[in-house]
Amino acid sequence: MSTEGVPLKSGNVLIVSTRKGIFFLQADPDRRNWELSGPVFLGHIVNHAVLDPRNGQTMIAAAVTGHLGPTVFRSEDAGRTWIEARQPPAFDKAKAGDTPRVVGHTFWLAPGHPSEPGVWFAGTSPQALWTSTDDGRSWASMRGFNDHPDYGKRTEDPQAGTPDGPVLHSILIDPRNSNHMYLGLSGGGVYETTDHGESWTPLNHGMATTSSELNIQDAETMEVAYGDLAWQEMGPQHDPHCVQMHPIDPNVLYQQNHCGIYRLERPGTTWDRIGSNMPAEVGDIGFVMGLHPRDVDVCWVFPMDGTDVWPRTSPDGRPAVFKTRNAGTSWERQDSGLPERGWYTVKRQALSVDEEDSVGVYFGTTSGEVWGSIDEGQSWSCLIAHLPEIYAVEAAVIG
Amino acid sequence: MRVIIPQPLRSYTDEADHVEATGTTLDELLHDLDDQYPGIRFRMINEQDEMRPNIIFFVGGTRTRDIEASLEGAAEVVILHALSGG
């Protein structure tokens, strides 16, 4: 199946994936005026659309509809035309005695290492890891993760109740070594491989868990299920929402977790809860984070209300980005230009940064607004409103 | 055999609302459809060969959830999708 897209100019673009298709925002050179293009795939639920930074032309989009099965679309001309993948992610047909698995939707897309052109990775719900070696035309199961004997212990039961299903996300590739990768499971934790995905090790020390209120009986149940205290190392009680690797120092990982904001400096293995330094009345719950492309100590988060029934709106309905300049030792509120009151969520893929001298920071809301700052968060302006619910924002450069 | 294509799948059939396909069972017919219009089957049938929840098939006017349903005696297969969602 092929679809007409939209012609886009070379230069900066925001790729906005929504519940109703893909939109594109392109700016003039000073990033003050933004032009909207699209939608492409109107009516399709697009969880993620990504431009390949290795060539500035290939785009891949993960789509599903309310009625039709999940698929992947790809463009070789920066979004002008699109064609469906020949083989989207799909589990093997179950053998007798096996639990049948069905891909609900592809959630996360990640271009591969620069030394591996044409290689991509994808994460789905139910949680599984996929790779393509032909620029997204066909996708294969990464069996070292998907068929591991501990798959059922590492991952969250699709029936467990996570809204929109448990997801595999944050597929991070070490720019120094294509065999070294991380991924996030929500729920399930952070995992690391050093053999290009053949084997994975949990990396969850120091992270608070969603079951921190476990009573003794629950703990005993978990120990029976997982053996000894292994459940503290892995399992769906761990819930990283968004994990990022710093582009100029890949030893530095940041994480926005269901249970706080964390930082980890490898080869260390214990996450440090830097969100403890956030203002108490705001807390450190959220979905998204963005890293400064050149300063390893700077990151942005968008806190949300994780009290009571988890409203997932800004604390007290007062939207604000928080920025640290010192690796989380302290945080500053950045809300100039944002509405005094706003009742929306910014989902885990919906904050992105560009690489301009004065870094642009952009986020999209569940209420269909894209906000941008071209002064590293000091002031914000609404770039577009009235879009569908936004799932992902990707700042990219078309070649 | 005539196959009626629902609107959400016509992007695969160059907007045709009906096409021709062959097979002795519904599964064979869907594979033939997929040979002609690559990708269309997976949008309707998952990797466990189960019909997706919101897709409905009528073989010769009779609704079926059986992908192995015989097409013997049927002149037409109608594919419908549920109207749901928001």
Chai-1 contact restraints between the chains, C-beta under 6 A:
chainA,res_idxA,chainB,res_idxB,connection_type,confidence,min_distance_angstrom,max_distance_angstrom,comment,restraint_id
A,M1,B,S11,contact,1.0,0.0,6.0,A-B,restraint_1
A,M1,B,Y12,contact,1.0,0.0,6.0,A-B,restraint_2
A,M1,B,G39,contact,1.0,0.0,6.0,A-B,restraint_3
A,G66,B,G85,contact,1.0,0.0,6.0,A-B,restraint_4
A,H67,B,P8,contact,1.0,0.0,6.0,A-B,restraint_5
A,H67,B,N54,contact,1.0,0.0,6.0,A-B,restraint_6
A,H67,B,H81,contact,1.0,0.0,6.0,A-B,restraint_7
A,L68,B,P8,contact,1.0,0.0,6.0,A-B,restraint_8
A,L68,B,R43,contact,1.0,0.0,6.0,A-B,restraint_9
A,G69,B,F42,contact,1.0,0.0,6.0,A-B,restraint_10
A,G69,B,R43,contact,1.0,0.0,6.0,A-B,restraint_11
A,G69,B,R52,contact,1.0,0.0,6.0,A-B,restraint_12
A,E84,B,G39,contact,1.0,0.0,6.0,A-B,restraint_13
A,A90,B,E47,contact,1.0,0.0,6.0,A-B,restraint_14
A,F91,B,E47,contact,1.0,0.0,6.0,A-B,restraint_15
A,K93,B,Q48,contact,1.0,0.0,6.0,A-B,restraint_16
A,P100,B,Q48,contact,1.0,0.0,6.0,A-B,restraint_17
A,V102,B,N46,contact,1.0,0.0,6.0,A-B,restraint_18
A,V102,B,Q48,contact,1.0,0.0,6.0,A-B,restraint_19
